[in-house]
Amino acid sequence: MYAFVYTTHMLRNITFSVDEAIIAQAREAAKVEGTTLNELVRDWIRSYAGKNERRQKMEHAFEILKDLDTSGPKMTRDEMNERR
């Protein structure tokens, strides 16, 4: 016997108040980019929602790198740009 599990992403409508002229300009810009204003807003919200997580990952990476030993031999500008 087989069991199938279906999952769906529930989209929720939200309402924003924006000047009509700005909406028209944004729709036109989205059209030029081959997308929709709706998709651009979704992408922005997704990016904004993940901002804190990305910041924490970056801080963690810097924490790991802060103890990196960079005291090796120093090279001159010419040595760094030399093609081998």
DODO-810154 format. One record per atom (N, C-alpha, C, CB): x, y, z; chain. Coordinates in nm, 2 decimals. Glycine has a CB too. Layout:
! DODO-810154
NODE      c1      c2      c3  mol
NODE       X       Y       Z    A
...
! end
This chain:
! DODO-810154
NODE      c1      c2      c3  mol
NODE    0.08   -0.12    0.00    A
NODE    0.00    0.00    0.00    A
NODE    0.09    0.12    0.00    A
NODE   -0.10    0.00    0.12    A
NODE    0.06    0.22   -0.08    A
NODE    0.13    0.34   -0.09    A
NODE    0.06    0.46   -0.02    A
NODE    0.16    0.38   -0.24    A
NODE    0.14    0.54    0.04    A
NODE    0.08    0.66    0.10    A
NODE    0.15    0.79    0.04    A
NODE    0.10    0.66    0.26    A
NODE    0.07    0.88    0.00    A
NODE    0.12    1.00   -0.06    A
NODE    0.09    1.12    0.04    A
NODE    0.06    1.03   -0.20    A
NODE    0.19    1.20    0.05    A
NODE    0.18    1.32    0.13    A
NODE    0.19    1.44    0.04    A
NODE    0.28    1.33    0.25    A
NODE    0.10    1.53    0.04    A
NODE    0.10    1.65   -0.04    A
NODE    0.12    1.77    0.05    A
NODE   -0.03    1.66   -0.13    A
NODE    0.21    1.85    0.02    A
NODE    0.23    1.98    0.09    A
NODE    0.21    2.09    0.00    A
NODE    0.37    1.98    0.16    A
NODE    0.15    2.19    0.05    A
NODE    0.12    2.31   -0.03    A
NODE    0.17    2.44    0.04    A
NODE   -0.03    2.33   -0.07    A
NODE    0.21    2.53   -0.03    A
NODE    0.25    2.66    0.03    A
NODE    0.13    2.75    0.02    A
NODE    0.37    2.72   -0.05    A
NODE    0.09    2.79    0.14    A
NODE   -0.03    2.88    0.15    A
NODE    0.02    3.02    0.13    A
NODE   -0.10    2.86    0.28    A
NODE   -0.03    3.09    0.03    A
NODE    0.00    3.23    0.01    A
NODE   -0.11    3.31    0.08    A
NODE    0.00    3.27   -0.14    A
NODE   -0.07    3.42    0.14    A
NODE   -0.16    3.51    0.21    A
NODE   -0.16    3.65    0.14    A
NODE   -0.13    3.51    0.36    A
NODE   -0.27    3.70    0.12    A
NODE   -0.28    3.84    0.06    A
NODE   -0.26    3.94    0.17    A
NODE   -0.41    3.86   -0.01    A
NODE   -0.18    4.04    0.14    A
NODE   -0.17    4.15    0.23    A
NODE   -0.19    4.28    0.15    A
NODE   -0.02    4.15    0.30    A
NODE   -0.22    4.39    0.22    A
NODE   -0.25    4.51    0.16    A
NODE   -0.15    4.62    0.20    A
NODE   -0.40    4.56    0.19    A
NODE   -0.10    4.69    0.10    A
NODE   -0.01    4.80    0.12    A
NODE   -0.08    4.93    0.06    A
NODE    0.13    4.78    0.06    A
NODE   -0.05    5.04    0.12    A
NODE   -0.09    5.17    0.06    A
NODE    0.03    5.24    0.00    A
NODE   -0.16    5.26    0.17    A
NODE    0.02    5.25   -0.13    A
NODE    0.13    5.32   -0.20    A
NODE    0.07    5.41   -0.31    A
NODE    0.23    5.21   -0.27    A
NODE    0.14    5.52   -0.33    A
NODE    0.09    5.62   -0.43    A
NODE    0.08    5.55   -0.56    A
NODE    0.19    5.74   -0.43    A
NODE   -0.03    5.58   -0.64    A
NODE   -0.06    5.52   -0.76    A
NODE    0.06    5.54   -0.87    A
NODE   -0.19    5.57   -0.82    A
NODE    0.11    5.66   -0.87    A
NODE    0.22    5.69   -0.96    A
NODE    0.34    5.60   -0.94    A
NODE    0.26    5.84   -0.95    A
NODE    0.37    5.57   -0.81    A
NODE    0.49    5.49   -0.78    A
NODE    0.46    5.34   -0.82    A
NODE    0.52    5.50   -0.62    A
NODE    0.33    5.30   -0.80    A
NODE    0.30    5.16   -0.84    A
NODE    0.31    5.15   -0.99    A
NODE    0.15    5.13   -0.79    A
NODE    0.27    5.25   -1.06    A
NODE    0.28    5.24   -1.21    A
NODE    0.42    5.24   -1.25    A
NODE    0.21    5.37   -1.27    A
NODE    0.51    5.32   -1.19    A
NODE    0.65    5.31   -1.22    A
NODE    0.71    5.18   -1.19    A
NODE    0.72    5.43   -1.15    A
NODE    0.68    5.13   -1.07    A
NODE    0.73    5.00   -1.03    A
NODE    0.68    4.88   -1.12    A
NODE    0.69    4.97   -0.88    A
NODE    0.56    4.89   -1.16    A
NODE    0.51    4.79   -1.25    A
NODE    0.58    4.79   -1.39    A
NODE    0.36    4.80   -1.28    A
NODE    0.61    4.91   -1.44    A
NODE    0.68    4.93   -1.56    A
NODE    0.82    4.87   -1.55    A
NODE    0.68    5.07   -1.61    A
NODE    0.89    4.91   -1.44    A
NODE    1.02    4.86   -1.41    A
NODE    1.03    4.71   -1.40    A
NODE    1.08    4.92   -1.29    A
NODE    0.93    4.65   -1.34    A
NODE    0.92    4.50   -1.33    A
NODE    0.90    4.44   -1.46    A
NODE    0.81    4.46   -1.23    A
NODE    0.82    4.50   -1.54    A
NODE    0.79    4.45   -1.68    A
NODE    0.92    4.45   -1.76    A
NODE    0.68    4.53   -1.75    A
NODE    1.00    4.56   -1.75    A
NODE    1.12    4.56   -1.82    A
NODE    1.22    4.45   -1.78    A
NODE    1.19    4.70   -1.80    A
NODE    1.21    4.42   -1.65    A
NODE    1.30    4.31   -1.59    A
NODE    1.24    4.17   -1.62    A
NODE    1.32    4.34   -1.44    A
NODE    1.12    4.17   -1.68    A
NODE    1.06    4.04   -1.71    A
NODE    1.00    3.97   -1.59    A
NODE    1.17    3.95   -1.77    A
NODE    0.95    4.05   -1.50    A
NODE    0.89    3.99   -1.38    A
NODE    0.76    4.07   -1.35    A
NODE    0.99    3.99   -1.26    A
NODE    0.71    4.05   -1.23    A
NODE    0.59    4.12   -1.19    A
NODE    0.62    4.20   -1.06    A
NODE    0.47    4.03   -1.17    A
NODE    0.54    4.30   -1.04    A
NODE    0.55    4.37   -0.91    A
NODE    0.52    4.28   -0.79    A
NODE    0.45    4.49   -0.91    A
NODE    0.43    4.19   -0.81    A
NODE    0.40    4.09   -0.70    A
NODE    0.52    4.01   -0.67    A
NODE    0.28    4.00   -0.75    A
NODE    0.59    3.96   -0.77    A
NODE    0.70    3.88   -0.75    A
NODE    0.82    3.96   -0.68    A
NODE    0.75    3.81   -0.88    A
NODE    0.84    4.08   -0.73    A
NODE    0.94    4.17   -0.67    A
NODE    0.91    4.19   -0.52    A
NODE    0.95    4.30   -0.74    A
NODE    0.79    4.21   -0.48    A
NODE    0.75    4.24   -0.34    A
NODE    0.77    4.11   -0.26    A
NODE    0.60    4.28   -0.33    A
NODE    0.73    3.99   -0.32    A
NODE    0.76    3.86   -0.25    A
NODE    0.91    3.84   -0.23    A
NODE    0.70    3.75   -0.33    A
NODE    0.99    3.87   -0.33    A
NODE    1.13    3.85   -0.31    A
NODE    1.19    3.95   -0.21    A
NODE    1.20    3.88   -0.45    A
NODE    1.14    4.07   -0.21    A
NODE    1.19    4.17   -0.11    A
NODE    1.15    4.12    0.03    A
NODE    1.13    4.31   -0.13    A
NODE    1.03    4.08    0.05    A
NODE    0.99    4.03    0.19    A
NODE    1.07    3.91    0.23    A
NODE    0.83    4.00    0.19    A
NODE    1.09    3.82    0.13    A
NODE    1.17    3.70    0.16    A
NODE    1.31    3.74    0.21    A
NODE    1.18    3.60    0.04    A
NODE    1.37    3.83    0.13    A
NODE    1.51    3.88    0.16    A
NODE    1.51    3.95    0.30    A
NODE    1.56    3.97    0.05    A
NODE    1.41    4.04    0.32    A
NODE    1.40    4.11    0.45    A
NODE    1.39    4.02    0.57    A
NODE    1.29    4.21    0.44    A
NODE    1.30    3.92    0.55    A
NODE    1.28    3.82    0.66    A
NODE    1.40    3.74    0.69    A
NODE    1.17    3.73    0.62    A
NODE    1.49    3.72    0.59    A
NODE    1.61    3.64    0.62    A
NODE    1.73    3.72    0.65    A
NODE    1.64    3.56    0.50    A
NODE    1.72    3.85    0.66    A
NODE    1.83    3.94    0.69    A
NODE    1.90    3.91    0.82    A
NODE    1.78    4.09    0.69    A
NODE    1.83    3.89    0.92    A
NODE    1.89    3.86    1.05    A
NODE    1.97    3.73    1.05    A
NODE    1.78    3.86    1.16    A
NODE    1.91    3.63    0.99    A
NODE    1.98    3.50    0.98    A
NODE    2.11    3.52    0.90    A
NODE    1.89    3.39    0.91    A
NODE    2.11    3.59    0.79    A
NODE    2.23    3.61    0.71    A
NODE    2.34    3.69    0.79    A
NODE    2.20    3.69    0.58    A
NODE    2.29    3.79    0.87    A
NODE    2.38    3.87    0.95    A
NODE    2.45    3.77    1.06    A
NODE    2.31    3.98    1.02    A
NODE    2.37    3.69    1.12    A
NODE    2.43    3.60    1.22    A
NODE    2.53    3.50    1.16    A
NODE    2.31    3.51    1.28    A
NODE    2.50    3.45    1.03    A
NODE    2.60    3.36    0.97    A
NODE    2.73    3.44    0.94    A
NODE    2.54    3.31    0.84    A
NODE    2.71    3.56    0.89    A
NODE    2.83    3.64    0.86    A
NODE    2.91    3.67    0.99    A
NODE    2.79    3.77    0.79    A
NODE    2.85    3.70    1.10    A
NODE    2.92    3.73    1.22    A
NODE    2.99    3.60    1.27    A
NODE    2.82    3.78    1.33    A
NODE    2.92    3.49    1.25    A
NODE    2.99    3.36    1.29    A
NODE    3.11    3.33    1.20    A
NODE    2.89    3.24    1.27    A
NODE    3.11    3.36    1.07    A
NODE    3.22    3.35    0.99    A
NODE    3.34    3.44    1.03    A
NODE    3.18    3.37    0.84    A
NODE    3.30    3.56    1.06    A
NODE    3.41    3.66    1.11    A
NODE    3.47    3.61    1.24    A
NODE    3.35    3.80    1.13    A
NODE    3.39    3.55    1.33    A
NODE    3.43    3.50    1.46    A
NODE    3.54    3.39    1.43    A
NODE    3.32    3.45    1.54    A
NODE    3.51    3.30    1.34    A
NODE    3.60    3.19    1.30    A
NODE    3.73    3.25    1.24    A
NODE    3.53    3.09    1.21    A
NODE    3.72    3.35    1.16    A
NODE    3.83    3.40    1.08    A
NODE    3.92    3.49    1.17    A
NODE    3.79    3.48    0.96    A
NODE    3.87    3.55    1.28    A
NODE    3.94    3.65    1.36    A
NODE    4.07    3.59    1.42    A
NODE    3.86    3.70    1.47    A
NODE    4.08    3.46    1.44    A
NODE    4.19    3.39    1.49    A
NODE    4.29    3.34    1.39    A
NODE    4.15    3.28    1.59    A
NODE    4.26    3.37    1.26    A
NODE    4.34    3.32    1.15    A
NODE    4.48    3.38    1.16    A
NODE    4.27    3.35    1.02    A
NODE    4.58    3.30    1.15    A
NODE    4.72    3.35    1.16    A
NODE    4.76    3.41    1.02    A
NODE    4.82    3.24    1.20    A
NODE    4.78    3.54    1.02    A
NODE    4.81    3.61    0.89    A
NODE    4.96    3.67    0.90    A
NODE    4.71    3.72    0.86    A
NODE    5.04    3.61    0.99    A
NODE    5.17    3.66    1.01    A
NODE    5.28    3.61    0.92    A
NODE    5.21    3.64    1.16    A
NODE    5.24    3.55    0.82    A
NODE    5.33    3.49    0.72    A
NODE    5.42    3.59    0.66    A
NODE    5.26    3.41    0.62    A
NODE    5.51    3.55    0.57    A
NODE    5.60    3.65    0.50    A
NODE    5.52    3.75    0.42    A
NODE    5.70    3.57    0.41    A
NODE    5.56    3.87    0.43    A
NODE    5.50    3.98    0.36    A
NODE    5.55    3.99    0.22    A
NODE    5.51    4.12    0.44    A
NODE    5.47    4.02    0.12    A
NODE    5.51    4.03   -0.02    A
NODE    5.50    4.17   -0.06    A
NODE    5.43    3.94   -0.11    A
NODE    5.59    4.21   -0.15    A
NODE    5.58    4.34   -0.21    A
NODE    5.47    4.34   -0.31    A
NODE    5.72    4.39   -0.28    A
NODE    5.43    4.46   -0.36    A
NODE    5.32    4.47   -0.46    A
NODE    5.36    4.40   -0.59    A
NODE    5.30    4.62   -0.49    A
NODE    5.49    4.42   -0.63    A
NODE    5.54    4.35   -0.75    A
NODE    5.53    4.20   -0.73    A
NODE    5.68    4.40   -0.78    A
NODE    5.57    4.15   -0.62    A
NODE    5.56    4.00   -0.60    A
NODE    5.42    3.95   -0.60    A
NODE    5.63    3.97   -0.46    A
NODE    5.33    4.03   -0.55    A
NODE    5.19    3.98   -0.55    A
NODE    5.13    3.98   -0.69    A
NODE    5.10    4.07   -0.46    A
NODE    5.18    4.07   -0.78    A
NODE    5.13    4.09   -0.91    A
NODE    5.21    4.01   -1.01    A
NODE    5.12    4.23   -0.95    A
NODE    5.31    3.94   -0.97    A
NODE    5.40    3.87   -1.06    A
NODE    5.33    3.75   -1.12    A
NODE    5.53    3.82   -0.99    A
NODE    5.33    3.73   -1.25    A
NODE    5.27    3.61   -1.31    A
NODE    5.37    3.50   -1.32    A
NODE    5.22    3.65   -1.46    A
NODE    5.33    3.39   -1.28    A
NODE    5.42    3.27   -1.27    A
NODE    5.39    3.18   -1.38    A
NODE    5.42    3.20   -1.14    A
! end
